[in-house]
Amino acid sequence: MRFLPDHRDPKVAIIGLGYVGSCFAAVLADRGYDVTGVDTDARLIDELTDGHCRYQEDGLAELLIGGITAGRLRVTTDYAAIRAADVVLIAVGTPVETDGSLMDDQLRGACLNVSAHLRQGQLLVLKSTVPPGTTRDVVLPLLQRSGLVCGEDFGLAFTPERFAEGTALREVRSLPIVVGGMDPASKRDAAEFWHRALGVEVVPLDSPEAAEIVKLADNWWIDLNIALANELAKFCGAHNVDVLDVIAAANTVPKGKGMVNILLPSVGVGGSCLVKDPWMVWHSARGRGVEIHTAPAGRKVNLGMPEYTAQLIIDELLRLGKDPATSTVAVLGAAFKNNTGDLRATPVEGVVTALAKAGATVRVYDPLVDPLQAEALLGVAPVPSLLAAVQDADCVAIMAFHREFQDLDYAELPVAAPCVVLDGRAYYPKEKIASLRDLGYAYRGIGR
């Protein structure tokens, strides 16, 4: 059985227009494909129809709205629209419970709705991050409620999403696509689709389980690597050594097919993937009688970084003779990552909470985040400007180093004297640190 048309580009439907689904919809439409996006959030569909994109990603709004205007991208809440598609991508959210088990309500709902409109000859591709076995044990039975048979009437494959916020559109167009099919025909046609659609390298694997584990392995490694960097930063700080010097030197050693690659320490880890995928690994392994130790260890380290960062601020204020309970801290950047407005699992929440517990007055400024969402999450209403944040502040804490903050003129900031600069994610070079100290600031970084 073949699940792709031979003489024309396949029509594509994308189930779920969250961040991942929107990025794929935008890129595929930009590359000339006929794309239909389906989402149960009527407000999201209305926003897109009215020309508004709620996601902060360079170039995404222009591509999405451009695709809609050109007629290559249509958005709807009606699942019946998928019947016209040759390829159906499922990209709904897959959060986890506190114990690491999958919250599969969105996935099950999407699969049931798809099964009601599934037709013979379609190729279905799951992109949502899931524990191994989900494509086979959850998605397949729900789709086969249609009465159609996988491998004969329709194809089914898993291809993990692998891009990062801030660089998503570039990575969609360049990163290799991993493919695991339920059967040889599904694997073959899914691999062909991605190669034709994006022109990228395709990595075929023997099963959907193998492909499901690839995404988990990537994020497990990243989270654990950052945990290593964070503990290394604490270790270096105890010896008055700059952790960035140590990392740069350590990373010159060849290892395997590359080099030692210790990532950078920071105020903490956030976002929708790194904070949940290691727990997904841990829970899934336990279900097979395997006890995983590194995944929860990495999570414990990274979860502790916001409180550690807040304590650095408190200690530095005390060293300057300031009472934290009467001090003002200007937090610049509330998002979990530089140059995004994403507040999901942002470590800044923990920093603000710990500072407030110490009695400090906390002002938050972030030009990229939704202020109502930020206030609901942080318990502090963001101030409207940089100037309002730093006025008479005893500490300027760079929590997300957005572009607006990269050219700060510290000589002109109306801060209190002396003032602490807490570098949570700017990674200022030594020349910059020296200039800050010449201006009378006390500098403190993570492991610096």
KOLTORTOR-159342 format. One line per 10 residues: their letters; for each residue x, y, z of C-alpha. Coordinates in steps of 0.2 Angstrom, whole numbers, plus 5000, padded with zeros to 4 digits. Layout:
<sites>
A	X/Y/Z  ...
</sites>
This chain:
<sites>
MRFLPDHRDP	5000/5000/5000  5006/5018/4996  5000/5032/5007  5007/5047/4997  5001/5054/4980  5014/5051/4966  5011/5066/4955  5007/5080/4967  5013/5087/4983  5002/5079/4997
KVAIIGLGYV	4989/5090/5006  4993/5091/5025  4982/5093/5040  4989/5097/5057  4980/5093/5073  4984/5105/5086  4990/5123/5083  5000/5125/5098  5018/5131/5097  5024/5115/5088
GSCFAAVLAD	5009/5113/5077  5010/5131/5072  5028/5131/5068  5026/5116/5056  5010/5124/5048  5019/5140/5045  5034/5132/5037  5025/5119/5026  5013/5133/5020  5028/5144/5016
RGYDVTGVDT	5036/5129/5006  5020/5129/4995  5010/5115/5003  4991/5115/5005  4989/5115/5024  4974/5114/5035  4976/5117/5054  4963/5110/5066  4962/5115/5084  4948/5114/5097
DARLIDELTD	4952/5131/5104  4940/5142/5095  4948/5158/5102  4965/5153/5094  4957/5150/5077  4948/5167/5078  4965/5175/5083  4974/5168/5068  4959/5172/5056  4960/5190/5063
GHCRYQEDGL	4979/5191/5059  4986/5188/5077  4998/5175/5082  5000/5172/5101  5017/5164/5101  5033/5173/5102  5045/5166/5089  5055/5176/5076  5046/5175/5060  5032/5164/5065
AELLIGGITA	5018/5177/5064  5023/5183/5047  5023/5165/5040  5007/5160/5048  4997/5176/5043  5006/5176/5026  5000/5158/5023  4982/5162/5028  4982/5177/5017  4989/5168/5002
GRLRVTTDYA	4976/5154/5005  4989/5140/5007  4984/5138/5026  4967/5137/5032  4962/5135/5051  4947/5128/5058  4939/5119/5073  4931/5106/5062  4939/5089/5061  4930/5085/5046
AIRAADVVLI	4942/5096/5036  4955/5082/5038  4946/5071/5025  4954/5081/5011  4972/5078/5018  4984/5065/5012  4995/5067/5028  4988/5071/5045  5001/5077/5058  4995/5075/5076
AVGTPVETDG	5004/5088/5087  4993/5091/5103  5000/5094/5120  5006/5080/5131  5009/5086/5148  5013/5074/5163  5006/5071/5180  5017/5075/5195  5022/5056/5195  5028/5057/5177
SLMDDQLRGA	5013/5048/5170  5006/5055/5153  4991/5066/5154  4984/5059/5138  4966/5067/5137  4971/5079/5123  4980/5065/5113  4965/5053/5115  4952/5066/5111  4962/5070/5095
CLNVSAHLRQ	4964/5052/5090  4945/5049/5092  4941/5064/5082  4953/5059/5068  4946/5041/5068  4928/5048/5065  4935/5056/5049  4949/5044/5044  4948/5038/5026  4958/5025/5016
GQLLVLKSTV	4975/5030/5010  4979/5043/5023  4996/5044/5032  4995/5049/5050  5011/5055/5059  5011/5058/5078  5023/5072/5083  5018/5074/5101  5031/5069/5114  5025/5053/5122
PPGTTRDVVL	5032/5038/5132  5038/5023/5122  5023/5012/5117  5010/5026/5115  5009/5026/5096  5006/5007/5096  4996/5005/5112  4986/5021/5113  4985/5029/5096  4983/5014/5085
PLLQRSGLVC	4968/5006/5094  4959/5023/5094  4962/5026/5075  4957/5008/5071  4940/5012/5079  4937/5019/5061  4936/5001/5055  4951/5004/5044  4967/4993/5046  4984/5001/5049
GEDFGLAFTP	4996/4996/5036  4983/4991/5023  4970/5006/5024  4981/5020/5032  4999/5022/5037  5005/5027/5055  5022/5033/5060  5030/5043/5075  5042/5057/5071  5047/5067/5086
ERFAEGTALR	5048/5086/5087  5065/5092/5091  5067/5110/5088  5070/5124/5102  5061/5140/5105  5070/5155/5098  5077/5145/5084  5062/5134/5079  5059/5140/5061  5077/5138/5056
EVRSLPIVVG	5078/5121/5065  5062/5114/5057  5070/5117/5040  5087/5110/5044  5087/5097/5058  5086/5078/5054  5069/5070/5055  5068/5054/5065  5055/5041/5058  5048/5025/5066
GMDPASKRDA	5034/5017/5057  5021/5004/5063  5025/4994/5047  5037/4996/5032  5026/5005/5021  5022/5018/5035  5040/5021/5038  5044/5022/5020  5031/5035/5016  5033/5045/5032
AEFWHRALGV	5052/5046/5028  5048/5051/5010  5035/5064/5015  5048/5073/5027  5062/5073/5014  5050/5080/5000  5042/5093/5012  5057/5099/5021  5072/5093/5011  5081/5087/5027
EVVPLDSPEA	5090/5071/5031  5079/5058/5037  5084/5045/5050  5073/5029/5049  5072/5018/5064  5065/5000/5066  5049/5005/5077  5039/5019/5083  5046/5015/5101  5063/5019/5095
AEIVKLADNW	5058/5035/5088  5048/5040/5104  5063/5036/5114  5075/5048/5103  5065/5064/5109  5066/5058/5127  5084/5054/5126  5088/5071/5119  5079/5081/5133  5086/5069/5146
WIDLNIALAN	5103/5072/5140  5101/5091/5139  5093/5092/5157  5106/5081/5164  5120/5091/5156  5113/5107/5162  5112/5100/5180  5131/5095/5178  5135/5113/5173  5124/5120/5188
ELAKFCGAHN	5133/5109/5200  5150/5113/5192  5146/5131/5194  5143/5129/5213  5159/5119/5214  5169/5133/5205  5160/5146/5216  5166/5138/5232  5184/5139/5225  5183/5157/5218
VDVLDVIAAA	5185/5150/5200  5175/5156/5185  5165/5142/5179  5165/5148/5161  5184/5147/5160  5183/5129/5167  5169/5124/5154  5178/5132/5139  5194/5123/5144  5185/5106/5148
NTVPKGKGMV	5176/5106/5131  5193/5106/5122  5194/5087/5125  5189/5075/5110  5177/5062/5115  5168/5050/5104  5164/5058/5088  5164/5075/5094  5171/5085/5109  5166/5086/5128
NILLPSVGVG	5151/5097/5128  5147/5104/5145  5132/5116/5143  5131/5133/5153  5124/5135/5170  5110/5147/5173  5096/5152/5185  5087/5136/5180  5078/5126/5167  5060/5129/5161
GSCLVKDPWM	5049/5127/5146  5037/5113/5141  5049/5099/5138  5064/5098/5149  5054/5099/5165  5043/5085/5160  5052/5073/5148  5065/5066/5161  5050/5062/5172  5042/5053/5158
VWHSARGRGV	5057/5043/5156  5058/5039/5174  5039/5034/5175  5040/5024/5159  5055/5014/5165  5047/5010/5182  5033/5003/5172  5045/4990/5164  5054/4986/5181  5069/4998/5177
EIHTAPAGRK	5074/5011/5190  5082/5026/5182  5092/5037/5193  5100/5051/5182  5083/5058/5176  5077/5063/5194  5094/5068/5199  5095/5080/5185  5078/5087/5189  5082/5089/5208
VNLGMPEYTA	5097/5099/5204  5089/5111/5191  5073/5113/5202  5085/5119/5216  5093/5133/5205  5080/5147/5207  5082/5146/5226  5101/5145/5224  5100/5161/5213  5089/5170/5225
QLIIDELLRL	5101/5166/5239  5116/5173/5229  5107/5189/5228  5103/5189/5247  5121/5185/5251  5128/5199/5240  5116/5212/5247  5121/5207/5265  5139/5208/5260  5136/5226/5255
GKDPATSTVA	5128/5229/5271  5110/5230/5265  5095/5222/5273  5087/5210/5260  5070/5214/5269  5072/5232/5264  5080/5230/5248  5073/5232/5230  5077/5219/5217  5074/5223/5198
VLGAAFKNNT	5071/5207/5189  5074/5209/5171  5066/5195/5161  5052/5183/5167  5052/5171/5153  5061/5154/5155  5073/5158/5140  5081/5173/5132  5071/5181/5118  5055/5172/5121
GDLRATPVEG	5039/5177/5130  5036/5159/5136  5032/5158/5155  5029/5139/5155  5039/5132/5170  5050/5148/5171  5063/5147/5185  5060/5165/5188  5045/5161/5197  5055/5152/5210
VVTALAKAGA	5067/5167/5211  5054/5179/5214  5045/5168/5227  5061/5166/5237  5065/5185/5236  5048/5189/5242  5049/5177/5256  5065/5186/5262  5055/5202/5262  5063/5210/5247
TVRVYDPLVD	5053/5221/5236  5053/5213/5218  5050/5223/5202  5048/5213/5186  5050/5219/5169  5049/5209/5153  5044/5217/5137  5040/5200/5129  5028/5191/5141  5009/5193/5143
PLQAEALLGV	5008/5205/5159  4992/5197/5165  4999/5179/5164  5015/5185/5172  5006/5193/5187  4995/5177/5189  5011/5166/5189  5023/5177/5199  5011/5186/5211  5019/5203/5205
APVPSLLAAV	5012/5214/5192  5026/5218/5180  5031/5236/5179  5029/5245/5162  5047/5250/5158  5065/5246/5162  5067/5263/5170  5052/5259/5182  5060/5243/5186  5078/5249/5191
QDADCVAIMA	5074/5265/5199  5083/5265/5216  5085/5246/5214  5098/5238/5226  5100/5224/5213  5098/5222/5195  5095/5203/5191  5096/5198/5173  5085/5182/5172  5082/5182/5154
FHREFQDLDY	5094/5191/5143  5082/5198/5130  5089/5209/5116  5082/5224/5124  5094/5221/5139  5110/5218/5129  5115/5236/5127  5110/5242/5144  5120/5258/5149  5124/5254/5167
AELPVAAPCV	5132/5271/5170  5115/5279/5166  5104/5267/5177  5096/5276/5191  5100/5262/5204  5104/5264/5222  5122/5264/5227  5130/5252/5229  5120/5240/5218  5122/5221/5214
VLDGRAYYPK	5121/5215/5196  5116/5197/5196  5120/5188/5180  5107/5174/5178  5109/5171/5160  5119/5185/5152  5136/5177/5153  5145/5194/5153  5163/5193/5148  5177/5198/5160
EKIASLRDLG	5179/5215/5152  5161/5219/5155  5162/5213/5173  5177/5224/5176  5168/5239/5168  5153/5236/5180  5165/5235/5195  5173/5251/5189  5156/5259/5189  5153/5254/5207
YAYRGIGR	5143/5238/5204  5145/5222/5213  5144/5208/5201  5139/5190/5204  5135/5176/5192  5131/5158/5193  5148/5151/5197  5157/5167/5194
</sites>
